[in-house]
Amino acid sequence: MTTEFGLIGRLADWCRTLPANGFEGIGDDCAVLPVGGDEALVFTADLLIEDVHFLRRAASPEELARKALHVNLSDVAAMGAHPVATLLSLALPADTVRSDWAERFARGYAEASAEAGVNLIGGDTTASPSGVSINVTAIGRAPFACLKRRDAARAGDVVLAAGELGASAAGLRDLLAGRYDTPLACLHKRPEAQVAEGEWLGRRGEVHAMMDLSDGLASDLVHILERSGVGAEIDVERIPVAAGADLEAALCGGEDYKLLLTADEAAAAALCRDFEAHFRCPLYPVGRIVASADPLVRWLRCGRPFAADWHGFRHY
């Protein structure tokens, strides 16, 4: 059976002999292109499909436009970069063009882009026989030395989450139950990329690995472990569960778009103090990186390991 990341891995293997043309290889939230002067551009693309990633009846065109933008800005932030531009491609069924849906989406995307200070520089539109498809490519820029990758976690690092988790998954439950306007449903429909936080963390040398939480901590952390060749121990009592959510939603629900990072143990406490002073919200230490031949998460409760089959969103 094909899995999402198995397919990505095979595609990467098949393309490995192609000219790199200056780009770093696949494996992080964004592709990286050094451009000289100790600067780099980063590129990411994300696809949102009706009835897979969103319900059109449950969200306004403006909300969908904003979400499509912010889930891509989140990948740029996860690299420690500043977003500078996007490309937008849309596949639209006829009813969205006959009504004002498409125009409202376009206006909403322009307003969200202006709010984020990110220019729209191109894209494409086409007809769709069924359902809306939205593809955004985001481009960011950063000093090369400030870029954060998934392969930089080290044994002894503290694992930190840059916000409470599980609110989006709890909001999705409300949407699926037909409760479209609850506070949690609104949080699910209006994610906020941690752009300023990502840039700030990018400048901190004690921050080693970083990514954003799109599929859930239980799955996303494993990407860092696999790339870094380490394991992790996570204290479930320290998981910052959002009000209205539960532990499973916080670990497995996904679409929180908070930053997940590892930092040098000796500097982690000062990093947390500085972050809270700057952003008026905490970084949450949830565990530590351990030396391990297997990229596994060891779950702890009251300091003792226990078995749990937790994983985040799976496309296939």
Secondary structure, 3 states (H helix, E strand, C coil): CCCHHHHHHHHHHHCCCCCCCCCCCCCCCCEEEEEECCEEEEEEEEEEEECCCECHHHCCHHHHHHHHHHHHHHHHHHCCCEEEEEEEEEEECHHHHHCCHHHHHHHHHHHHHHHHCCEEEEEEEEECCCCCEEEEEEEEEEEHHHCCEHHHCCCCCEEEECCCECHHHHHHHHHHCCCCCCHHHHHHHCCCCCHHHHHHHHCCCCEEEEEECCCCHHHHHHHHHHHHCCEEEEEHHHCCECCCCCHHHHHHCCCCCCEEEEECHHHHHHHHHHHHHHHCCCCEEEEEEECCCCCCEEEEECCEECCCCCCCCCCC
